[in-house]
């Protein structure tokens, strides 16, 4: 799946690419300079074929819809790990394109006012250099024309990682850690994140958005943990 560049964008060849050509992030095969995956590896992550699956999410209190494109299998785990921790922010564009191929109908015109990425605490964002959810949302916005509002929601409290926590512990860990910066006027919002496991983080975001006057809140993620299968 080739993702088209925005109109007017031209790619400039870096001379170093002649000596060190870009490689696929999964198999290491040579790829075009604007791609991150080869055509074979783009087909490897397994789609969920679940579409809207709010009823299968453990924590869904304030979420009206839950959408995910792929299972968090070995291929998708490798991609997201590079995207989040490896500095490969250029993966945002192909990953957004892959997600849209699976559940693009979700983003038909008029469904949502804007995309809002799930925020990172400033310490984590500084350590990584960027918020992967914001990069993904920006790529989705560029491909769909939906505005991206990264400044509407803030993660004000540092929390420990959700990894290894039970469902009640996950819920308690993120309760109250998000703050709305801009009051709502009934707008329907699509939250964007990389992975959903229990839904605790997305639900905590949705709760404060609804309390601040926003309308329906959905979440779109690249992948879902098999724990929710």
C-alpha positions as CSV (number, residue, x, y, z in Angstrom):
1,X,0.0,0.0,0.0
2,X,1.6,3.2,-1.1
3,X,0.5,6.4,0.7
4,X,0.3,9.4,-1.6
5,X,2.3,12.5,-0.7
6,X,0.3,15.7,-0.1
7,X,-0.1,17.9,-3.1
8,X,2.9,20.2,-3.6
9,X,5.3,18.0,-1.6
10,X,8.5,17.1,-3.3
11,X,11.0,14.7,-1.8
12,X,14.7,15.8,-1.8
13,X,17.2,13.0,-2.1
14,X,19.8,13.0,0.8
15,X,23.2,12.1,-0.7
16,X,23.8,9.7,2.3
17,X,20.9,7.6,0.9
18,X,23.2,6.6,-1.9
19,X,25.6,5.0,0.5
20,X,23.0,4.0,3.2
21,X,19.7,3.3,1.4
22,X,16.6,3.2,3.6
23,X,15.5,-0.3,4.7
24,X,12.2,-1.9,5.6
25,X,11.7,-1.7,9.4
26,X,10.6,-5.3,9.6
27,X,12.7,-7.4,7.1
28,X,15.5,-5.0,6.2
29,X,14.8,-5.0,2.5
30,X,15.6,-1.8,0.5
31,X,12.6,0.5,0.2
32,X,11.9,3.8,-1.5
33,X,13.1,6.9,0.5
34,X,9.6,8.0,1.4
35,X,8.4,4.5,2.5
36,X,9.1,2.7,5.8
37,X,8.0,-0.8,4.8
38,X,8.4,-3.0,1.8
39,X,5.3,-4.1,0.0
40,X,5.5,-7.6,1.5
41,X,5.8,-6.5,5.1
42,X,2.9,-4.1,4.7
43,X,0.7,-7.1,4.4
44,X,2.0,-8.9,7.5
45,X,0.1,-7.3,10.4
46,X,-3.1,-9.2,11.0
47,X,-6.3,-7.1,10.7
48,X,-8.8,-7.5,13.6
49,X,-11.8,-7.6,11.2
50,X,-13.7,-6.4,14.3
51,X,-14.5,-2.8,13.3
52,X,-16.5,-1.2,16.1
53,X,-15.9,-3.3,19.2
54,X,-16.8,-1.3,22.2
55,X,-18.5,-4.2,23.7
56,X,-15.3,-6.2,23.9
57,X,-13.4,-3.5,25.7
58,X,-12.9,-4.0,29.5
59,X,-13.0,-0.3,30.4
60,X,-15.4,1.7,28.2
61,X,-17.3,3.9,30.7
62,X,-17.2,7.2,28.7
63,X,-16.4,5.8,25.3
64,X,-19.2,5.7,22.7
65,X,-17.1,3.8,20.1
66,X,-13.9,1.8,20.0
67,X,-12.2,1.1,16.7
68,X,-8.9,-0.8,16.1
69,X,-7.3,-1.8,12.8
70,X,-4.9,-4.6,13.6
71,X,-4.0,-7.2,16.3
72,X,-0.9,-6.4,18.3
73,X,0.9,-9.3,16.8
74,X,4.7,-9.7,16.2
75,X,4.8,-7.6,13.0
76,X,2.7,-4.8,14.5
77,X,4.6,-4.9,17.8
78,X,7.8,-4.4,15.9
79,X,6.4,-1.5,13.9
80,X,4.9,0.2,17.0
81,X,8.0,-0.3,19.1
82,X,10.1,1.4,16.4
83,X,7.5,4.1,16.0
84,X,7.3,4.9,19.8
85,X,10.8,4.2,21.1
86,X,13.1,3.9,18.0
87,X,12.8,7.5,16.8
88,X,11.0,6.3,13.5
89,X,8.4,9.0,13.5
90,X,8.2,8.7,9.7
91,X,6.3,5.5,10.3
92,X,3.3,7.7,11.2
93,X,2.3,8.2,7.6
94,X,2.4,4.5,6.4
95,X,0.8,3.3,9.6
96,X,-2.0,5.9,9.2
97,X,-2.6,4.7,5.6
98,X,-2.7,1.1,6.7
99,X,-5.3,1.8,9.4
100,X,-7.4,3.8,6.9
101,X,-7.4,0.9,4.5
102,X,-9.0,-1.3,7.2
103,X,-11.5,1.1,8.9
104,X,-11.5,4.2,6.7
105,X,-15.3,4.3,6.7
106,X,-15.1,5.5,10.3
107,X,-13.7,8.8,9.1
108,X,-16.4,9.7,6.5
109,X,-17.2,13.4,6.4
110,X,-19.3,14.8,9.2
111,X,-18.8,12.0,11.7
112,X,-16.3,13.9,13.9
113,X,-15.3,17.5,14.5
114,X,-11.6,16.7,14.9
115,X,-8.9,14.2,15.9
116,X,-7.5,14.5,19.4
117,X,-4.4,12.5,20.2
118,X,-4.1,10.8,23.6
119,X,-1.5,13.0,25.3
120,X,1.8,12.0,26.8
121,X,3.2,13.5,30.0
122,X,5.7,16.2,29.2
123,X,8.6,14.2,30.7
124,X,7.9,11.2,28.5
125,X,7.4,13.4,25.4
126,X,10.7,15.1,26.1
127,X,12.5,11.8,26.5
128,X,11.1,10.3,23.2
129,X,11.2,13.6,21.3
130,X,7.6,13.4,20.2
131,X,4.2,11.9,21.1
132,X,3.5,9.0,18.8
133,X,-0.2,9.4,19.1
134,X,0.1,13.1,17.9
135,X,2.3,12.0,15.0
136,X,-0.3,9.4,14.0
137,X,-3.2,11.8,14.4
138,X,-1.4,14.4,12.2
139,X,-0.9,11.8,9.5
140,X,-4.5,10.7,9.7
141,X,-5.5,14.4,9.4
142,X,-3.3,14.9,6.4
143,X,-4.9,11.9,4.7
144,X,-8.5,12.7,5.5
145,X,-8.7,16.5,5.9
146,X,-9.9,16.3,9.5
147,X,-8.4,18.9,11.8
148,X,-6.0,17.8,14.6
149,X,-6.3,19.4,18.0
150,X,-3.3,18.4,20.0
151,X,-3.7,21.2,22.5
152,X,-7.2,20.4,23.8
153,X,-6.2,17.7,26.2
154,X,-3.3,17.6,28.6
155,X,-1.8,14.8,30.7
156,X,-0.9,16.7,33.8
157,X,0.0,13.9,36.1
158,X,2.9,11.4,35.8
159,X,1.6,7.9,36.1
160,X,3.5,4.5,36.1
161,X,3.3,2.3,33.0
162,X,0.0,0.4,32.6
163,X,2.0,-2.7,31.6
164,X,1.4,-5.6,34.0
165,X,-1.4,-3.9,35.9
166,X,-4.8,-5.5,36.4
167,X,-8.0,-3.8,34.9
168,X,-8.9,-2.1,38.3
169,X,-5.3,-1.0,38.7
170,X,-5.2,0.4,35.2
171,X,-8.4,2.3,35.8
172,X,-7.1,3.8,39.1
173,X,-3.7,4.6,37.6
174,X,-5.1,7.0,35.0
175,X,-8.2,8.4,36.8
176,X,-7.8,12.2,37.1
177,X,-4.5,12.5,35.3
178,X,-6.0,14.2,32.2
179,X,-7.1,17.9,32.0
180,X,-9.1,19.6,29.3
181,X,-7.6,22.9,28.1
182,X,-10.4,24.1,25.8
183,X,-14.1,23.7,26.9
184,X,-16.4,22.0,24.5
185,X,-19.6,22.9,22.8
186,X,-21.0,19.5,21.9
187,X,-18.3,18.5,19.4
188,X,-17.9,14.8,18.6
189,X,-14.3,13.8,19.1
190,X,-12.2,11.0,17.7
191,X,-9.3,10.1,20.1
192,X,-6.2,8.6,18.5
193,X,-3.7,6.3,20.1
194,X,-1.3,3.5,19.1
195,X,-2.5,0.5,21.1
196,X,-5.6,-0.4,23.2
197,X,-5.4,-3.1,25.8
198,X,-8.2,-2.5,28.3
199,X,-9.4,0.9,27.3
200,X,-8.7,2.5,30.6
201,X,-6.5,5.4,29.2
202,X,-8.9,6.2,26.4
203,X,-11.9,6.1,28.8
204,X,-10.2,8.4,31.2
205,X,-9.7,10.9,28.4
206,X,-13.3,10.5,27.2
207,X,-14.6,11.1,30.7
208,X,-12.9,14.5,31.2
209,X,-13.9,15.6,27.6
210,X,-17.5,14.8,28.3
211,X,-17.4,16.6,31.6
212,X,-16.0,19.7,29.7
213,X,-19.0,19.8,27.3
214,X,-17.9,17.6,24.4
215,X,-20.4,15.2,22.6
216,X,-19.8,11.7,21.5
217,X,-16.2,10.4,22.1
218,X,-14.8,7.5,20.1
219,X,-11.2,6.1,20.0
220,X,-9.2,4.8,17.0
221,X,-6.1,2.8,17.6
222,X,-3.6,1.0,15.3
223,X,-3.7,-2.2,17.3
224,X,-5.4,-4.1,20.0
225,X,-3.9,-6.5,22.5
226,X,-4.9,-10.2,22.1
227,X,-5.9,-10.0,25.8
228,X,-9.1,-8.5,24.6
229,X,-9.8,-11.2,22.1
